[in-house]
Amino acid sequence: MLAIVGPSGAGKSTLLRMINRLDEPTHGAVYFHGEDYRGLSTSTLRRSIGMVMQRAYLFPGTIAENIAFGPQQHGINITAEQIADLLGQVGLEGYAQRDPLTLSGGEAQRVAITRALANQPEVLLLDEPTSALDGVARSEVERLLESLIRERHLTCLWVTHSPEQARTMGDRVLRLDAGHMTAIGAPDKVLGQTSEASRA
């Protein structure tokens, strides 16, 4: 799990967007399994690399329809039992037929996480997934993500403004400043280098 820190405007979210091809690099290349990812279709790449945003953007319809959407784009129909199992893993048993508009912020973010995991990705990109949540929901989602990431052996890039979260969640920390990597390494090493890192 790589935590990514840096001041506002450093390029943290842009980095994730490039990895998921929501933005294209103007030069250079991104490699996935040793190959330039532009050789993959966007849909194939996004099945392998899931992304969860700061706010959960859920589609109109039921929770089950939201979760089934990604696999359907690849010709895969997941069953009601599979959806129920996924929801059970994130503590939302019985929510399949709920309307997203009835959910709390923490519940909506859990659904967004479930939707990303339904594609069985190898890599999970997290763009400040807890910053819009209150303290209790933030802690719950952190614990949930850590458990799911470890259990599924996912590679994870987690953008955060919180040095405490970066130190707690990251195996390593990468610091960006003005679009450049200025440090990467163990959390204590990177977060202890400058006072700026503690304000990231």
Secondary structure in CASP SS format (residue, H / E / C, confidence):
PFRMAT SS
TARGET T0000
AUTHOR 0000-0000-0000
METHOD secondary structure of the structure
MODEL  1
M C 1.00
L E 1.00
A E 1.00
I E 1.00
V E 1.00
G C 1.00
P C 1.00
S C 1.00
G C 1.00
A C 1.00
G C 1.00
K H 1.00
S H 1.00
T H 1.00
L H 1.00
L H 1.00
R H 1.00
M H 1.00
I H 1.00
N C 1.00
R C 1.00
L C 1.00
D C 1.00
E C 1.00
P C 1.00
T C 1.00
H C 1.00
G C 1.00
A C 1.00
V C 1.00
Y E 1.00
F E 1.00
H C 1.00
G C 1.00
E E 1.00
D E 1.00
Y H 1.00
R H 1.00
G H 1.00
L C 1.00
S C 1.00
T H 1.00
S H 1.00
T H 1.00
L H 1.00
R H 1.00
R H 1.00
S H 1.00
I E 1.00
G E 1.00
M E 1.00
V E 1.00
M C 1.00
Q C 1.00
R C 1.00
A C 1.00
Y C 1.00
L C 1.00
F C 1.00
P C 1.00
G C 1.00
T C 1.00
I H 1.00
A H 1.00
E H 1.00
N H 1.00
I H 1.00
A H 1.00
F H 1.00
G H 1.00
P H 1.00
Q H 1.00
Q C 1.00
H C 1.00
G C 1.00
I C 1.00
N C 1.00
I C 1.00
T C 1.00
A H 1.00
E H 1.00
Q H 1.00
I H 1.00
A H 1.00
D H 1.00
L H 1.00
L H 1.00
G H 1.00
Q H 1.00
V C 1.00
G C 1.00
L C 1.00
E C 1.00
G C 1.00
Y C 1.00
A C 1.00
Q C 1.00
R C 1.00
D C 1.00
P H 1.00
L H 1.00
T H 1.00
L C 1.00
S C 1.00
G H 1.00
G H 1.00
E H 1.00
A H 1.00
Q H 1.00
R H 1.00
V H 1.00
A H 1.00
I H 1.00
T H 1.00
R H 1.00
A H 1.00
L H 1.00
A C 1.00
N C 1.00
Q C 1.00
P C 1.00
E C 1.00
V E 1.00
L E 1.00
L E 1.00
L E 1.00
D E 1.00
E C 1.00
P C 1.00
T C 1.00
S C 1.00
A C 1.00
L C 1.00
D C 1.00
G H 1.00
V H 1.00
A H 1.00
R H 1.00
S H 1.00
E H 1.00
V H 1.00
E H 1.00
R H 1.00
L H 1.00
L H 1.00
E H 1.00
S H 1.00
L H 1.00
I H 1.00
R H 1.00
E H 1.00
R H 1.00
H C 1.00
L C 1.00
T E 1.00
C E 1.00
L E 1.00
W E 1.00
V E 1.00
T C 1.00
H C 1.00
S C 1.00
P H 1.00
E H 1.00
Q H 1.00
A H 1.00
R H 1.00
T H 1.00
M H 1.00
G C 1.00
D C 1.00
R E 1.00
V E 1.00
L E 1.00
R E 1.00
L E 1.00
D E 1.00
A C 1.00
G C 1.00
H E 1.00
M E 1.00
T E 1.00
A E 1.00
I E 1.00
G E 1.00
A C 1.00
P H 1.00
D H 1.00
K H 1.00
V H 1.00
L H 1.00
G C 1.00
Q C 1.00
T C 1.00
S H 1.00
E H 1.00
A H 1.00
S H 1.00
R H 1.00
A C 1.00
END
